[in-house]
Amino acid sequence: MVEIKHLPAVNHEFPPLKNDLILRAARGERTERAPVWVMRQAGRYLPEFRKVREHHAFFDICQTPTLATKITLQPIQRYSGLLDAAIIFSDILVIPQAMGMIVEMPEGKGPTFPQPLAGPDDLARLKYPVDVDHELGYVYEAITMTRKELKGEVPLIGFCGSPWTLMAYMIQGGGSRGGFHSAKRWIFQYPAASKDLLSRITAVCIDFLIGQVRAGAQLVQVFDSWASELSPHDFEEFSLPYLTAIAREVKAGLQAESLHPAPMILYPKGANYALADLARSSGYDVLGLDWCIEPKVARGVVGDLVSLQGNIDPDILYGGREAIEREVKRMCEGFRSSSTEGPKGWIANLGHGITPGVDPDDMHCFLSCVHKYSRQTV
Ligand SMILES: Cc1c2[nH]c(c1CCC(=O)O)Cc1[nH]c(c(CCC(=O)O)c1C)Cc1[nH]c(c(CCC(=O)O)c1C)Cc1[nH]c(c(C)c1CCC(=O)O)C2
């Protein structure tokens, strides 16, 4: 059982936590089996989500705490006893909205910014400074409500996008389909303005993550989903310093307010070349892996400095039950530190978010297989 040593400044009454597996794994401890959750576990592959979505616009759901709570709980209820964490229903793009940008989410089309940032002069259009608690207070409300409704079954994860990934959307104006050429052009043509923008986003991320913990989040994850667009050199210049600042300032902020020292997870998709540096000096407790690196190689690179999360290819969920079982078994063996003991410092997950076409029963199979194959054998 996890003991919350410091009383939060906002003293919410939350039910006692019954399953702290993910918190222990995040702290690098050995666990009797791997805790498991799945990125985008509350979303379009679930018919119960699509049903709610039929009646509400995407960001209306995010901004309505009762609806966000209901959807956050959907996978926890459907996969009763199989998931070891909930992630608050929201989106990384609420930060650009808080900074004054319009973001739309037309059904089935992905995010759209009608007026993306065209050049450095457009930075003047952004709110500055941003009153994060005011702009994103609805996320905090959803977190507090969800934490109560979870009744201590599993911990609740809060999150935000990384500065680089958010900058990429704010300039590109949409999803990944057309590539991120405009955003990349900024870092080469306007490096100073790019850094100005990255610093502004970083400040919002810091306040937002601290606010989420204050509201009841027990872990936080930073999604650098488009780290894969950057060369190792550019990652070091345009992503890493901002990620590091977030970890440092969030931890300092939590300590200053005597808040729960929520473990911090970084998911730097496609930046496996940076794992050694990230483990040594980024300040995150857990590094999320995509599927392009073998677990044993990743562990070899990071040593015991951090916990790891991941990392099965999400498309394995389209491969049928036999393939799911075979590949989960292989993943569990890859993360095992000895042939008999349970895993140490490992949170099982996919290597990226679950995709909309997955059959929810195949997700069930994935979760059950993690329970079965990650268990200690003595
Ligand atoms: C890049 C990114 C985004 N959003 C997010 C990321 C990082 C994770 C990743 O890399 O996949 C993060 C995110 N988005 C959503 C959540 C909460 C749900 C959960 O994780 O369980 C989380 C953690 C809901 C969502 N975010 C979105 C939906 C579908 C929206 C709809 O119903 O139309 C949901 C449930 C829309 C969204 N939002 C975004 C895209 C590219 C899309 C369209 C593609 C897609 O659907 O995956 C931006």
PDBQT file of the ligand as one rigid body, heavy atoms in Angstrom, charges set to zero:
ROOT
HETATM    1  C1  LIG A 401      -0.475  12.928 -30.561  1.00  0.00    +0.000 C 
HETATM    2  C2  LIG A 401      -1.579  12.886 -29.510  1.00  0.00    +0.000 A 
HETATM    3  C3  LIG A 401      -2.857  13.508 -29.612  1.00  0.00    +0.000 A 
HETATM    4  N1  LIG A 401      -3.531  13.220 -28.444  1.00  0.00    +0.000 N 
HETATM    5  C4  LIG A 401      -2.756  12.435 -27.628  1.00  0.00    +0.000 A 
HETATM    6  C5  LIG A 401      -1.508  12.251 -28.275  1.00  0.00    +0.000 A 
HETATM    7  C6  LIG A 401      -0.344  11.518 -27.674  1.00  0.00    +0.000 C 
HETATM    8  C7  LIG A 401      -0.487  10.049 -27.808  1.00  0.00    +0.000 C 
HETATM    9  C8  LIG A 401      -0.168   9.517 -29.171  1.00  0.00    +0.000 C 
HETATM   10  O1  LIG A 401       0.922   9.766 -29.649  1.00  0.00    +0.000 OA
HETATM   11  O2  LIG A 401      -1.034   8.826 -29.714  1.00  0.00    +0.000 OA
HETATM   12  C9  LIG A 401      -3.067  11.921 -26.300  1.00  0.00    +0.000 C 
HETATM   13  C10 LIG A 401      -4.427  11.510 -25.978  1.00  0.00    +0.000 A 
HETATM   14  N2  LIG A 401      -5.577  11.660 -26.712  1.00  0.00    +0.000 N 
HETATM   15  C11 LIG A 401      -6.626  11.141 -26.026  1.00  0.00    +0.000 A 
HETATM   16  C12 LIG A 401      -6.137  10.690 -24.760  1.00  0.00    +0.000 A 
HETATM   17  C13 LIG A 401      -7.017  10.217 -23.606  1.00  0.00    +0.000 C 
HETATM   18  C14 LIG A 401      -7.526   8.839 -23.753  1.00  0.00    +0.000 C 
HETATM   19  C15 LIG A 401      -6.623   7.732 -23.355  1.00  0.00    +0.000 C 
HETATM   20  O3  LIG A 401      -5.403   7.783 -23.543  1.00  0.00    +0.000 OA
HETATM   21  O4  LIG A 401      -7.138   6.739 -22.843  1.00  0.00    +0.000 OA
HETATM   22  C16 LIG A 401      -4.765  10.875 -24.744  1.00  0.00    +0.000 A 
HETATM   23  C17 LIG A 401      -3.769  10.493 -23.668  1.00  0.00    +0.000 C 
HETATM   24  C18 LIG A 401      -8.025  11.064 -26.489  1.00  0.00    +0.000 C 
HETATM   25  C19 LIG A 401      -8.343  11.196 -27.940  1.00  0.00    +0.000 A 
HETATM   26  N3  LIG A 401      -7.762  12.030 -28.845  1.00  0.00    +0.000 N 
HETATM   27  C20 LIG A 401      -8.386  11.906 -30.055  1.00  0.00    +0.000 A 
HETATM   28  C21 LIG A 401      -9.448  10.963 -29.947  1.00  0.00    +0.000 A 
HETATM   29  C22 LIG A 401     -10.443  10.595 -31.055  1.00  0.00    +0.000 C 
HETATM   30  C23 LIG A 401     -11.271  11.793 -31.330  1.00  0.00    +0.000 C 
HETATM   31  C24 LIG A 401     -12.621  11.533 -31.937  1.00  0.00    +0.000 C 
HETATM   32  O5  LIG A 401     -13.450  10.908 -31.278  1.00  0.00    +0.000 OA
HETATM   33  O6  LIG A 401     -12.850  12.033 -33.035  1.00  0.00    +0.000 OA
HETATM   34  C25 LIG A 401      -9.421  10.516 -28.622  1.00  0.00    +0.000 A 
HETATM   35  C26 LIG A 401     -10.357   9.534 -27.987  1.00  0.00    +0.000 C 
HETATM   36  C27 LIG A 401      -8.061  12.659 -31.279  1.00  0.00    +0.000 C 
HETATM   37  C28 LIG A 401      -6.650  12.955 -31.556  1.00  0.00    +0.000 A 
HETATM   38  N4  LIG A 401      -5.811  13.659 -30.754  1.00  0.00    +0.000 N 
HETATM   39  C29 LIG A 401      -4.560  13.706 -31.338  1.00  0.00    +0.000 A 
HETATM   40  C30 LIG A 401      -4.648  13.034 -32.583  1.00  0.00    +0.000 A 
HETATM   41  C31 LIG A 401      -3.498  12.847 -33.556  1.00  0.00    +0.000 C 
HETATM   42  C32 LIG A 401      -5.953  12.578 -32.725  1.00  0.00    +0.000 A 
HETATM   43  C33 LIG A 401      -6.590  11.893 -33.930  1.00  0.00    +0.000 C 
HETATM   44  C34 LIG A 401      -6.171  10.511 -34.092  1.00  0.00    +0.000 C 
HETATM   45  C35 LIG A 401      -6.715   9.561 -33.045  1.00  0.00    +0.000 C 
HETATM   46  O7  LIG A 401      -7.927   9.449 -32.873  1.00  0.00    +0.000 OA
HETATM   47  O8  LIG A 401      -5.898   8.902 -32.394  1.00  0.00    +0.000 OA
HETATM   48  C36 LIG A 401      -3.383  14.352 -30.711  1.00  0.00    +0.000 C 
ENDROOT
TORSDOF 0
